[in-house]
Amino acid sequence: DIGGVTEDRSDVEKLLVELKKNEPTSDNQFFRLAILAYEMGDLNRSIVYAERFRNDEKARIAYLANGKLALADALTQIYLLCESIGWDFNELRKLGVEHLKERQEDFKKQGWKEIR
């Protein structure tokens, strides 16, 4: 069990599925991807600005709060995209963790490079 993933749908997942029914474009993957791209852009901007204004604590906190909301919205869009395609969100989370473990093994062999 990775990250507390259970086979049953959580209350949050049930609510998302119910809310999805109210959207006229709920199964339009292109629309969903457009929203996801918008949210990821908002997250990126928030993180960049939080770093840019790191000496202004009030601004930094506000940018990070906006980034947190953007990430929450992006996760919601990813979940709804999975639902519309018929992919199991939790299965994809597990797949992602396994893929990260594989990449880390490669990094250990090849060495880690600093981004900054």
C-alpha positions in Angstrom: 0.0 0.0 0.0 1.7 3.2 -1.2 0.7 6.5 0.5 -2.4 5.1 2.2 -4.0 4.0 -1.1 -7.0 1.7 -0.5 -9.0 -0.1 -3.1 -12.3 1.5 -2.0 -13.2 5.0 -3.2 -12.7 7.7 -0.6 -15.4 10.2 0.2 -13.4 12.8 -1.7 -13.3 10.6 -4.8 -17.1 9.9 -4.5 -17.7 13.7 -4.3 -15.5 14.4 -7.3 -17.4 11.8 -9.4 -20.7 13.4 -8.3 -19.4 16.9 -9.1 -18.1 15.7 -12.5 -21.7 14.8 -13.5 -22.7 18.5 -13.2 -20.1 19.7 -15.8 -21.4 19.9 -19.4 -17.8 19.2 -20.7 -17.0 16.6 -18.1 -15.7 14.0 -20.5 -13.9 16.3 -22.9 -10.3 15.4 -22.3 -9.0 18.5 -24.3 -11.0 20.8 -22.1 -9.7 19.0 -19.0 -6.1 19.2 -20.2 -6.5 23.0 -20.9 -7.7 23.5 -17.3 -4.8 21.4 -16.1 -2.3 23.4 -18.1 -3.7 26.6 -16.7 -3.4 25.4 -13.1 0.1 24.2 -13.7 1.0 27.6 -15.1 -0.5 29.2 -12.0 1.5 26.8 -9.8 4.7 27.6 -11.6 4.1 31.4 -11.4 3.4 31.1 -7.7 6.5 29.1 -6.9 8.7 31.5 -9.0 7.2 34.6 -7.4 7.5 33.1 -3.9 11.2 32.5 -4.6 11.6 35.9 -6.3 10.0 37.7 -3.3 11.5 35.4 -0.6 12.6 38.4 1.5 9.0 39.7 1.7 7.5 37.2 4.0 3.9 38.4 3.5 4.1 38.2 -0.3 5.9 34.8 -0.1 3.2 33.3 2.1 0.5 34.6 -0.3 2.2 33.2 -3.4 2.8 29.8 -1.7 -0.9 29.7 -0.6 -1.9 30.4 -4.2 0.5 27.7 -5.4 -1.0 25.2 -2.9 -4.5 25.9 -4.3 -3.3 25.7 -7.9 -1.7 22.3 -7.1 -4.9 21.1 -5.4 -6.9 22.2 -8.5 -4.4 20.4 -10.8 -4.7 17.2 -8.7 -8.4 17.4 -9.1 -8.2 17.9 -12.8 -5.8 14.9 -13.1 -8.2 12.8 -11.1 -11.2 13.9 -13.3 -9.1 13.3 -16.5 -8.4 9.7 -15.2 -12.1 9.2 -14.6 -13.1 10.4 -18.1 -10.5 8.1 -19.8 -11.2 5.2 -17.5 -7.8 5.0 -15.8 -7.5 4.2 -12.1 -6.0 7.2 -10.4 -4.5 5.2 -7.5 -3.1 2.6 -9.9 -1.3 5.5 -11.7 0.0 6.8 -8.4 1.5 3.4 -7.7 3.0 3.2 -11.2 4.5 6.7 -10.7 6.1 5.6 -7.5 7.6 2.5 -9.1 8.9 4.6 -12.0 10.5 7.1 -9.6 12.2 4.2 -7.8 13.6 2.9 -11.1 14.9 6.4 -12.1 16.5 6.8 -8.7 18.4 3.5 -9.2 19.7 5.0 -12.5 20.6 8.2 -10.7 22.5 6.3 -8.0 24.5 4.5 -10.8 25.2 7.7 -12.8 25.4 10.2 -10.0 23.2 13.1 -9.1 23.5 16.5 -10.7 22.5 19.7 -9.0 19.9 21.8 -10.8 20.9 25.1 -9.2 
